[in-house]
Amino acid sequence: MATSVAVPASLLEDIFRLVDYLGDVSDYDYLHFHKAGYTPQFEHDTAIWELRLKIKQLQSEIVDNYLLTVDGITEDEMDALEEWVFFKGKSVYDNPYSLYDGSGRLMDFINGSRIGSEMVDELLRFHVGAYNDIDVGNQDEDLPF
Protein backbone atom coordinates (compact mmCIF):
# COMPACT_ATOMS: atom_id res chain seq x y z
CA MET A 1 0.00 0.00 0.00
CA ALA A 2 1.46 3.34 -1.04
CA THR A 3 1.70 6.07 1.57
CA SER A 4 0.95 9.65 0.67
CA VAL A 5 3.25 12.28 2.16
CA ALA A 6 2.56 15.99 2.27
CA VAL A 7 5.75 17.96 1.75
CA PRO A 8 5.92 21.06 3.96
CA ALA A 9 5.86 24.34 2.07
CA SER A 10 9.04 25.44 3.87
CA LEU A 11 10.94 22.46 2.42
CA LEU A 12 9.77 23.29 -1.09
CA GLU A 13 10.75 26.93 -0.58
CA ASP A 14 14.23 25.83 0.50
CA ILE A 15 14.55 23.59 -2.54
CA PHE A 16 13.49 26.37 -4.91
CA ARG A 17 15.82 28.80 -3.15
CA LEU A 18 18.65 26.28 -3.62
CA VAL A 19 17.84 25.91 -7.32
CA ASP A 20 17.85 29.70 -7.74
CA TYR A 21 21.14 29.84 -5.87
CA LEU A 22 22.69 27.28 -8.21
CA GLY A 23 21.52 29.36 -11.17
CA ASP A 24 23.13 32.45 -9.68
CA VAL A 25 26.43 30.68 -8.99
CA SER A 26 26.63 29.37 -12.54
CA ASP A 27 26.03 32.84 -14.03
CA TYR A 28 29.46 34.36 -14.62
CA ASP A 29 28.23 37.72 -15.94
CA TYR A 30 28.42 39.23 -12.47
CA LEU A 31 32.18 38.74 -12.08
CA HIS A 32 34.02 41.99 -11.54
CA PHE A 33 37.68 41.42 -12.30
CA HIS A 34 38.46 45.10 -12.20
CA LYS A 35 37.55 45.52 -8.51
CA ALA A 36 40.37 45.61 -5.98
CA GLY A 37 40.63 42.48 -3.84
CA TYR A 38 38.54 40.34 -6.18
CA THR A 39 39.52 36.66 -6.04
CA PRO A 40 37.41 34.29 -8.13
CA GLN A 41 38.75 31.20 -6.32
CA PHE A 42 37.64 32.61 -2.95
CA GLU A 43 34.14 33.34 -4.29
CA HIS A 44 33.95 29.85 -5.84
CA ASP A 45 35.04 28.17 -2.59
CA THR A 46 32.56 30.25 -0.60
CA ALA A 47 29.74 29.36 -2.99
CA ILE A 48 30.56 25.64 -2.72
CA TRP A 49 30.69 25.87 1.08
CA GLU A 50 27.32 27.63 1.20
CA LEU A 51 25.83 25.03 -1.13
CA ARG A 52 27.05 22.16 1.06
CA LEU A 53 25.64 23.90 4.14
CA LYS A 54 22.23 24.34 2.51
CA ILE A 55 22.14 20.72 1.34
CA LYS A 56 23.00 19.47 4.85
CA GLN A 57 20.19 21.63 6.27
CA LEU A 58 17.72 20.05 3.85
CA GLN A 59 19.08 16.51 4.22
CA SER A 60 17.51 15.71 7.60
CA GLU A 61 14.10 16.96 6.41
CA ILE A 62 14.36 14.83 3.28
CA VAL A 63 15.21 11.75 5.37
CA ASP A 64 12.31 12.44 7.76
CA ASN A 65 9.85 12.76 4.86
CA TYR A 66 11.27 9.63 3.23
CA LEU A 67 10.82 7.60 6.41
CA LEU A 68 7.10 8.45 6.37
CA THR A 69 6.79 6.53 3.10
CA VAL A 70 8.46 3.32 4.31
CA ASP A 71 6.59 0.72 6.35
CA GLY A 72 8.13 -1.45 9.05
CA ILE A 73 11.68 -0.13 9.08
CA THR A 74 13.94 -2.08 11.42
CA GLU A 75 16.66 -0.70 13.65
CA ASP A 76 19.35 -2.27 11.46
CA GLU A 77 17.80 -0.67 8.35
CA MET A 78 17.68 2.69 10.12
CA ASP A 79 21.37 2.39 11.09
CA ALA A 80 22.29 1.46 7.52
CA LEU A 81 20.23 4.39 6.19
CA GLU A 82 21.95 6.86 8.52
CA GLU A 83 25.37 5.56 7.50
CA TRP A 84 24.38 5.72 3.80
CA VAL A 85 23.07 9.28 3.96
CA PHE A 86 25.00 11.07 6.67
CA PHE A 87 28.42 9.38 6.53
CA LYS A 88 28.69 8.38 2.88
CA GLY A 89 26.77 11.39 1.56
CA LYS A 90 24.41 9.32 -0.60
CA SER A 91 20.74 9.91 -1.33
CA VAL A 92 17.76 8.09 0.21
CA TYR A 93 16.55 7.65 -3.37
CA ASP A 94 19.56 5.49 -4.27
CA ASN A 95 20.51 2.00 -3.12
CA PRO A 96 23.80 0.16 -2.60
CA TYR A 97 22.91 -2.54 -5.13
CA SER A 98 21.96 -0.11 -7.95
CA LEU A 99 18.62 -1.90 -8.37
CA TYR A 100 15.86 -0.52 -10.55
CA ASP A 101 12.12 -1.14 -10.28
CA GLY A 102 9.85 -2.50 -13.02
CA SER A 103 9.42 0.93 -14.60
CA GLY A 104 13.17 1.52 -14.89
CA ARG A 105 13.52 3.95 -11.98
CA LEU A 106 16.24 3.59 -9.38
CA MET A 107 14.83 2.07 -6.20
CA ASP A 108 15.00 3.92 -2.91
CA PHE A 109 17.44 2.84 -0.19
CA ILE A 110 15.22 0.70 2.05
CA ASN A 111 13.35 -1.14 -0.71
CA GLY A 112 16.55 -1.60 -2.75
CA SER A 113 18.39 -2.91 0.30
CA ARG A 114 15.59 -5.32 1.15
CA ILE A 115 15.44 -6.75 -2.35
CA GLY A 116 19.23 -6.78 -2.65
CA SER A 117 19.51 -8.74 0.61
CA GLU A 118 16.91 -11.22 -0.63
CA MET A 119 18.87 -11.65 -3.86
CA VAL A 120 22.09 -12.27 -1.93
CA ASP A 121 20.31 -14.82 0.29
CA GLU A 122 18.91 -16.62 -2.77
CA LEU A 123 22.33 -16.66 -4.38
CA LEU A 124 23.93 -18.13 -1.27
CA ARG A 125 21.12 -20.65 -0.91
CA PHE A 126 21.61 -21.69 -4.54
CA HIS A 127 25.38 -22.07 -4.24
CA VAL A 128 25.25 -23.92 -0.92
CA GLY A 129 22.49 -26.17 -2.28
CA ALA A 130 24.45 -26.82 -5.48
CA TYR A 131 27.55 -27.61 -3.45
CA ASN A 132 25.63 -30.09 -1.30
CA ASP A 133 24.26 -31.82 -4.43
CA ILE A 134 27.73 -32.58 -5.80
CA ASP A 135 28.67 -36.24 -5.38
CA VAL A 136 32.22 -36.27 -4.10
CA GLY A 137 32.40 -40.07 -4.11
CA ASN A 138 34.36 -42.12 -1.66
CA GLN A 139 36.84 -39.96 0.24
CA ASP A 140 39.06 -42.94 1.12
CA GLU A 141 40.08 -43.79 -2.46
CA ASP A 142 43.43 -42.64 -3.77
CA LEU A 143 43.35 -39.84 -6.28
CA PRO A 144 43.96 -41.05 -9.86
CA PHE A 145 46.70 -38.50 -10.51
C-alpha positions in Angstrom: 0.0 0.0 0.0 1.5 3.3 -1.0 1.7 6.1 1.6 1.0 9.7 0.7 3.3 12.3 2.2 2.6 16.0 2.3 5.8 18.0 1.8 5.9 21.1 4.0 5.9 24.3 2.1 9.0 25.4 3.9 10.9 22.5 2.4 9.8 23.3 -1.1 10.7 26.9 -0.6 14.2 25.8 0.5 14.5 23.6 -2.5 13.5 26.4 -4.9 15.8 28.8 -3.2 18.7 26.3 -3.6 17.8 25.9 -7.3 17.8 29.7 -7.7 21.1 29.8 -5.9 22.7 27.3 -8.2 21.5 29.4 -11.2 23.1 32.4 -9.7 26.4 30.7 -9.0 26.6 29.4 -12.5 26.0 32.8 -14.0 29.5 34.4 -14.6 28.2 37.7 -15.9 28.4 39.2 -12.5 32.2 38.7 -12.1 34.0 42.0 -11.5 37.7 41.4 -12.3 38.5 45.1 -12.2 37.5 45.5 -8.5 40.4 45.6 -6.0 40.6 42.5 -3.8 38.5 40.3 -6.2 39.5 36.7 -6.0 37.4 34.3 -8.1 38.7 31.2 -6.3 37.6 32.6 -3.0 34.1 33.3 -4.3 34.0 29.9 -5.8 35.0 28.2 -2.6 32.6 30.2 -0.6 29.7 29.4 -3.0 30.6 25.6 -2.7 30.7 25.9 1.1 27.3 27.6 1.2 25.8 25.0 -1.1 27.0 22.2 1.1 25.6 23.9 4.1 22.2 24.3 2.5 22.1 20.7 1.3 23.0 19.5 4.8 20.2 21.6 6.3 17.7 20.0 3.8 19.1 16.5 4.2 17.5 15.7 7.6 14.1 17.0 6.4 14.4 14.8 3.3 15.2 11.7 5.4 12.3 12.4 7.8 9.8 12.8 4.9 11.3 9.6 3.2 10.8 7.6 6.4 7.1 8.5 6.4 6.8 6.5 3.1 8.5 3.3 4.3 6.6 0.7 6.4 8.1 -1.5 9.1 11.7 -0.1 9.1 13.9 -2.1 11.4 16.7 -0.7 13.7 19.3 -2.3 11.5 17.8 -0.7 8.3 17.7 2.7 10.1 21.4 2.4 11.1 22.3 1.5 7.5 20.2 4.4 6.2 21.9 6.9 8.5 25.4 5.6 7.5 24.4 5.7 3.8 23.1 9.3 4.0 25.0 11.1 6.7 28.4 9.4 6.5 28.7 8.4 2.9 26.8 11.4 1.6 24.4 9.3 -0.6 20.7 9.9 -1.3 17.8 8.1 0.2 16.6 7.7 -3.4 19.6 5.5 -4.3 20.5 2.0 -3.1 23.8 0.2 -2.6 22.9 -2.5 -5.1 22.0 -0.1 -8.0 18.6 -1.9 -8.4 15.9 -0.5 -10.6 12.1 -1.1 -10.3 9.9 -2.5 -13.0 9.4 0.9 -14.6 13.2 1.5 -14.9 13.5 4.0 -12.0 16.2 3.6 -9.4 14.8 2.1 -6.2 15.0 3.9 -2.9 17.4 2.8 -0.2 15.2 0.7 2.0 13.4 -1.1 -0.7 16.5 -1.6 -2.8 18.4 -2.9 0.3 15.6 -5.3 1.2 15.4 -6.8 -2.4 19.2 -6.8 -2.6 19.5 -8.7 0.6 16.9 -11.2 -0.6 18.9 -11.6 -3.9 22.1 -12.3 -1.9 20.3 -14.8 0.3 18.9 -16.6 -2.8 22.3 -16.7 -4.4 23.9 -18.1 -1.3 21.1 -20.7 -0.9 21.6 -21.7 -4.5 25.4 -22.1 -4.2 25.2 -23.9 -0.9 22.5 -26.2 -2.3 24.5 -26.8 -5.5 27.5 -27.6 -3.5 25.6 -30.1 -1.3 24.3 -31.8 -4.4 27.7 -32.6 -5.8 28.7 -36.2 -5.4 32.2 -36.3 -4.1 32.4 -40.1 -4.1 34.4 -42.1 -1.7 36.8 -40.0 0.2 39.1 -42.9 1.1 40.1 -43.8 -2.5 43.4 -42.6 -3.8 43.4 -39.8 -6.3 44.0 -41.1 -9.9 46.7 -38.5 -10.5 
